[in-house]
Amino acid sequence: MNAWGSKLLRSDRARHAGALRDMLRTPVIVDVADHDSADAVAMAVAATGREQLRQDEAESKFPHGHHRGLRRVDDALLASLSEPVTAGGALELAEELGAIDTPRIHVHGVQGGAGTSSLAVHLALALAHCLFQDATPVSLVDADPDSVGLDLLCGWEGVPGRRVGERSIGGHKGGDIPVEGWPVAPGGTGLRFRSRRLDAVGGRPEPNADLVVDYPAPGIADYPRAGVVVVDRGRVDPMADVRGVVPAGQAEAHSAATDTPSPAARAADLVVCVSRPTVAGVHALGRCLAELDAADVPAVGVLREEAGLETPIALRQMLGRLPVELWPWDGAIAAEPLDGCSGEASVNDLQFGLRILGHLPGASEWGRARDVDC
């Protein structure tokens, strides 16, 4: 039984896990000049179970610029392999591509009280349940500068007053952290948890300020190196995160100039914006999604429906064709919030998680077409 009393059957998990793996196994664009190398690349891509597309095919299949979010194999990537792709480098390339994508998902609250932190926890738990049998780690990062802490919200602290992860990571200096060193949330799903507001050495809370800066100070816990990551960003403006991302070349130059590790300068693969179904909330959500779309950032809006009320059709029409999902009110969750969460997900969580990830570039057609029956 999960925290809200709904039983999650093994068959439910298996069905959703299969759909999620298909959704994250996005196509690969191949643009290689040499025919022999192209044949070796085709074998490497086939080994991962992914579909291979030419540039024109990708633009046709994923219009409106969505093809830019797909993995790409070109001559520059082949040149970076330790061996030629025709002489052993194909295995390295297949490992580089991976069997599934490992996106970073940022959850932002457009309005206060919309349930941003709750959605981040539910989404992370759903993904952890679906990928539990795989070798793909799932991590939840508390990066909300105004939050009391997701570990306290969920009742995950092992000792009253001691934060999760307070003494689990030590001696790390900047950059990404090996995910194996992250503390595991309760529930047996293997979900890793970390608060970016805790100092990596002593567990001291960082000042209440936006930590998304160009070059994080050494000692601050950053994002994991591998796996799927869900980040709770609270009320931080999504466009501030977009502007704060450092291009790889600049990050490397800064690292060389300051003799410090290169920070994780990776943008979100999908931004989730949460709001309430009010005129002000819908207007703010529409403006936020339009700004992200203009910046070519994949995003989806979520309207947290009110208790016993359906979102009026007029409010939905205000958003036009913008990508928006409805998050229905759940009376059981409202009666017993995340406090004391056992670290399990419900069938509704899995279903909602699949709908959200269906908005990843290259996965949208799966998200629309594969609504798993429960």
VENTAVEN-V237881 format. One record per run of one state. SS is the DSSP state (2 for helix, 1 for strand, 0 for the rest). FROM is the first residue (numbers start at 1). LEN is the number of residues. If there is no record, write none. Layout:
BEGIN
SS|FROM|LEN + SS|FROM|LEN
END
This chain:
BEGIN
0|1|9 + 2|10|15 + 0|25|3 + 1|28|4 + 0|32|3 + 2|35|13 + 0|48|4 + 1|52|2 + 0|54|1 + 2|55|7 + 0|62|4 + 2|66|4 + 0|70|1 + 1|71|4 + 2|75|5 + 0|80|5 + 2|85|3 + 0|88|1 + 2|89|9 + 0|98|6 + 1|104|6 + 0|110|6 + 2|116|15 + 0|131|7 + 1|138|5 + 0|143|7 + 2|150|5 + 0|155|22 + 1|177|1 + 0|178|1 + 2|179|3 + 0|182|1 + 1|183|2 + 0|185|7 + 1|192|4 + 0|196|2 + 1|198|2 + 0|200|5 + 1|205|1 + 0|206|14 + 1|220|1 + 0|221|3 + 1|224|1 + 0|225|3 + 1|228|7 + 0|235|3 + 2|238|7 + 0|245|3 + 2|248|11 + 0|259|11 + 1|270|7 + 0|277|2 + 2|279|16 + 0|295|4 + 1|299|6 + 0|305|8 + 2|313|6 + 0|319|5 + 1|324|4 + 0|328|3 + 2|331|5 + 0|336|11 + 2|347|11 + 0|358|6 + 2|364|6 + 0|370|5
END
